[in-house]
Amino acid sequence: MMEDILKQVQRGELTIEQAKEKLATYENLGFAKVDHHREQRTGFPEVIYGEGKTAEQIVRIMEAIKAKDNNVLITRIDKEKAEAILEKHPEFIYDETSRLVFYKKEKQPVPTGSYIAVLCAGTSDLPVAEEAAITAEVMGSEVRRFYDVGVAGIHRLFDQMDEIKQANVSIVVAGMEGALPSVVGGLVAHPVIAVPTSIGYGASFQGLSALLTMLNSCASGISVVNIDNGFGGAYSAVLIDKLARR
């Protein structure tokens, strides 16, 4: 990349100022430094965490990322912020269930026959499961969803196991006692990313019960992310999926 830019300067196709802008590793917006080399280092552009930021700040950051011809993903966005963002950029999509705002470049190739399985124990876990599923899709993976297959009706899971087993990696989302990842981990020959949710009654302690269950799982091949962190689970799963596709 650097050599190409220097040759363009040599040929007079770029000014020195334009070259410096292209070579800059980040863009300083004052309130944020947008990491433009994130994709080169890690395979995906910087993702914007929406909570705690104003709609105006989010718009400035996402415009900087999109200007580099990147996909854009913004997590944890409420409806009010989403409306303000989409008013300025209607080409973006807001998914209310997952609280994600995203933009995907057109004509992206989607892999076929290679996919991530996203499972959730109950319908109440859908916001976290969809955060994981859409994140993985925006990052370029194919996703197949298997929802409401928790241990209270384990036969629902068994009916889907043939397809789940063919995945490169599974993201398993569960609240309450968090048992589902252990069950799945004992049935598949691929990595399982366990995502505890804050769904449950008093003694679930806002997801701590599920988190501890998953960390103490007897099933091998399970990795655990933080409570309600569908994004983090998806990011890890996409990296595994990319390696498997190679």
Disulfide bonds with the S-S distance in Angstrom:
none
